[in-house]
Each structure stands twice: as structure tokens, then as C-alpha cells.
Amino acid sequence: MPHATPSLTMGPVYYLWDGPKWRDFHFRIADEAPVERVVIGETVCSKRQHFIEPHLAEVTERLEAAGKTVVLSTLALVTLERESRQVRDMVAESEYPIEANDLSALGLLNGKPHSIGPLVNVYNAATARLLAARGASSICLPPELPFSSVRTIAAETPDIALEVFAFGRMPLAISARCAHARAKGHIKDNCQFVCGEDPDGLPVKTLDRQSFLALNGVQTVSHTCQALLGELKELAAAGISGFRLSPQDCDMVAVATLYRAVLDGGMEVWEAIDRLQEIYPAAPLSNGFHHAREGAAWVARAKDTAFSAAGA
């Protein structure tokens, strides 16, 4: 059954922002953003954890006071005993719901209520049902799924809350090595946190100078920014109950307000797209994956402002 009023989730900050910036971002989300859920915690690189650790308590308190549901994110790639211990402690001790972003966390969470993040590959209904049987209460589907697959999964799992990645540079891969550090002449073990110099990712171009991807520490994200404004209504009608906004280095309160306005029928899609380009001019908008095209493509709808999204 379609959700009457789809919810909005603010996903975890994938990039390295310094502690005060990370804190102030979430304070503003708490006070001003029309989102119901906020996922916090380091997801990409455990070395970044100490930047946000001093602010976690005050951020969670502020979000809860604003009526937001707080969810803690696990790491997307666990390679060290220290990281494994961190995930085990989170599962054992956290008073907040947990979002799993890799299979090691899923093993620890088996039988406990939790949610599944977009970094876990859920490509069919059978996988969704298996995860639900092991305790998953909601699943954010990977951004690369076409609408036909999303619709099929939703139709075959009507009792599972499904969310779609509706805004942000798309997470494409994660590695034990750090290409971001290497690109700036460092190694992972002595990276000097150079990824903090690129709060929206480090652009990568092909040999013929075409925009291609962006590096974010050990993570690779898309050059383009997924923007499913024109697709929200058909997704909701198909049974999607929530939409995820992945933080970029822009006014995310304004982004959330646009998405809420379109969902509530208070703004035309074409107007929202125009406004979104103004809010986040750093990357071309894209929706290709949804339409079974290359992810960097832009498929225009009636009355959409004509523009292209080159590069991936």
C-alpha cells in the first residue's frame, strides 16, 4: 500500500567535515529541516571518528528535542580489529536504532530491530524479505536500482518499509585503500586527513578532461547528484514510504524544504528543479539510474527545465 505521507530521512554525512561544522549542520537540521529521521555517525572511514565524537551527545540531544528519530550508522567497510570492536560496542550498547551498512554489522544485529542503509546491496524482493526476517524494520534501496526493480521489490514486500536515495552524490564503491590520500601525495596510514580539504568530494576527470567521479577518502561517489524530484510521486504510488537526502556541502535545509514541498503538492517539479540547481550548483543533477539509463544521465519530464548532466 502506498504510504499516505512519505517521510524524509537525512542520511549520514559521508564527507570529512570538522567537528564544529558537523555539529552546527545537525543543529540546523534539528531546528529547521522538515525531516523525520536523521542518520548520524561515521560511515566511510573510522579515522574520522574523533572529529565528531566530542559532539555526538549534544547532536543527538538536539535532534531528539526537535522530535527527530535518531539512527546511528555503522561503518561501510570493517578491516581492522579496532573497527570491528567499534561496531560490536555500538550494537551492544547503543540506545538508538542502528543502520547497518555492511554484512558484518548484519551478523551482529541478527534478530534485533535495525534498518538497512543504501550501501548494502538489496537488489530483489527475496533479499529484502530475508533481511526483514532477520530484524530489519526498514531498507534504503541502493541508488543504482531502476524504477522497474524498485516497483517490483515494493510490490512483493508490502510489509517492509522501503526508502529511496533521492538526493546526493551517489555512493558507488568503497575500498580498503585511500585514493583520495594517494591523489594528494600521501598514504592511508599517514593521510593527514587531506579529504577534509574537499568537503564535497575531490573531482576526478578522465584523460580527455571529462568529469567522471569524485573521491571521498576511501569512498568513490558519482560526479553527478541524484535528484529524484520528478519521480517522487510515482515512487510513493509504488509503495515507497520514505526518501533519503544525502548531505552535500550546501544548504540542506533548503533541499529538504524543496522535497517536502513537492511531496505535499506545494511546488511544481520544474520549479523545484530550478531552485535545486541554484542551491547546489557544484554538480549536475541526474536521474538516469531510475530510468534504466546510465546514472549520470538526466531524463527530463514535461515542464522540466532543459539541462544536461554530463559525466558520472
Summary of the structure (lengths in Angstrom):
residues: 312
radius of gyration: 18.4
end to end distance: 34.1
largest distance: 53.0
contacts: 1059
relative contact order: 0.15
helix: 38%
strand: 21%
